Amino acid sequence: MIRSFSAGIGLAAVLGASGAIAHTPLCACYDNGDGTVLCEGGFSDGSSAAGVAVRVVGIDGSTLLEAEMSEYSEFEFDKPDGDYRVVFDAGPGHAVEIASSDIVE
């Protein structure tokens, strides 16, 4: 009985630890040189970002565009005038922000 109890605690600890391993959100955006920007998203564990919310936000904080990552974990949009940032928002604690000054060809 003690052996089974100990094994059960050990298994619970392993399962609990593996459940605590988070996947980090990843996002990169590129200026296509034709007036559009392409963003690619994903997670450090290789998970798809399909359906993850993406926003393009103006310098004043206003939302210029809202969408979701495509089935290929991509989001392409027309480059706005002026400064902006792209927000890849996979939920609380899982957001990535990219300033327009960091988006290059």
C-alpha positions as CSV (number, residue, x, y, z in Angstrom):
1,M,0.0,0.0,0.0
2,I,2.8,2.5,0.8
3,R,4.6,1.7,-2.4
4,S,1.4,2.4,-4.5
5,F,0.8,5.6,-2.6
6,S,4.4,6.8,-3.2
7,A,4.2,5.9,-6.9
8,G,1.0,7.8,-7.1
9,I,2.6,10.9,-5.6
10,G,5.6,10.6,-7.9
11,L,3.3,10.4,-11.0
12,A,1.2,13.3,-9.8
13,A,4.4,15.4,-9.3
14,V,5.6,14.5,-12.8
15,L,2.2,15.3,-14.4
16,G,1.9,18.5,-12.5
17,A,5.4,19.6,-13.5
18,S,4.7,18.8,-17.2
19,G,1.5,20.8,-17.0
20,A,3.4,23.8,-15.7
21,I,5.7,23.9,-18.7
22,A,4.4,26.9,-20.7
23,H,4.8,27.5,-24.4
24,T,6.2,30.9,-25.2
25,P,4.5,33.0,-27.9
26,L,6.6,33.9,-30.9
27,C,5.9,36.5,-33.6
28,A,8.0,38.1,-36.3
29,C,6.8,40.7,-38.8
30,Y,8.5,41.7,-42.2
31,D,8.0,44.6,-44.5
32,N,7.3,43.0,-47.9
33,G,8.6,46.2,-49.7
34,D,5.3,46.5,-51.5
35,G,3.2,48.4,-48.9
36,T,2.3,45.3,-47.0
37,V,3.6,43.6,-43.9
38,L,3.6,39.9,-43.2
39,C,3.6,38.6,-39.6
40,E,4.2,34.9,-38.7
41,G,3.3,33.5,-35.3
42,G,3.7,30.4,-33.3
43,F,4.7,28.9,-30.0
44,S,8.1,27.6,-28.7
45,D,6.7,24.1,-28.4
46,G,5.8,24.1,-32.2
47,S,2.1,24.7,-31.7
48,S,0.2,26.6,-34.4
49,A,-0.9,30.2,-33.9
50,A,-4.0,29.7,-36.1
51,G,-6.8,31.8,-34.7
52,V,-4.7,33.8,-32.4
53,A,-5.9,37.5,-32.2
54,V,-3.7,40.1,-33.8
55,R,-4.1,43.9,-33.6
56,V,-2.4,46.8,-35.4
57,V,-2.4,49.7,-33.0
58,G,-1.7,53.3,-33.7
59,I,0.8,55.5,-31.8
60,D,-2.2,57.0,-30.0
61,G,-3.4,53.6,-28.8
62,S,-6.3,53.3,-31.2
63,T,-6.9,50.0,-32.9
64,L,-6.3,50.3,-36.6
65,L,-7.0,46.7,-37.5
66,E,-8.1,43.5,-35.7
67,A,-7.8,40.0,-37.2
68,E,-6.7,36.5,-36.4
69,M,-3.7,34.5,-37.6
70,S,-4.6,32.4,-40.6
71,E,-4.6,28.6,-40.7
72,Y,-0.9,29.0,-41.7
73,S,-0.2,31.1,-38.6
74,E,0.2,34.2,-40.8
75,F,-1.3,37.7,-40.9
76,E,-0.7,40.1,-43.8
77,F,-1.9,43.7,-43.8
78,D,-1.5,47.0,-45.6
79,K,1.2,49.1,-43.9
80,P,-0.4,52.1,-42.2
81,D,1.1,55.6,-42.4
82,G,3.1,56.6,-39.4
83,D,4.2,54.7,-36.4
84,Y,2.2,51.7,-35.2
85,R,2.7,48.4,-33.4
86,V,1.5,44.8,-34.0
87,V,0.1,43.0,-31.0
88,F,0.1,39.2,-31.2
89,D,-2.3,38.4,-28.3
90,A,-2.5,34.7,-27.3
91,G,-4.1,35.6,-23.9
92,P,-3.0,37.0,-20.5
93,G,0.8,36.8,-20.2
94,H,1.1,35.6,-23.8
95,A,1.3,38.8,-25.8
96,V,4.0,39.9,-28.1
97,E,4.3,43.5,-29.3
98,I,6.4,44.6,-32.3
99,A,7.0,48.3,-33.0
100,S,6.9,49.4,-36.6
101,S,10.4,50.6,-36.3
102,D,11.5,47.0,-35.8
103,I,9.7,45.8,-38.9
104,V,12.1,45.8,-41.8
105,E,12.5,44.3,-45.3
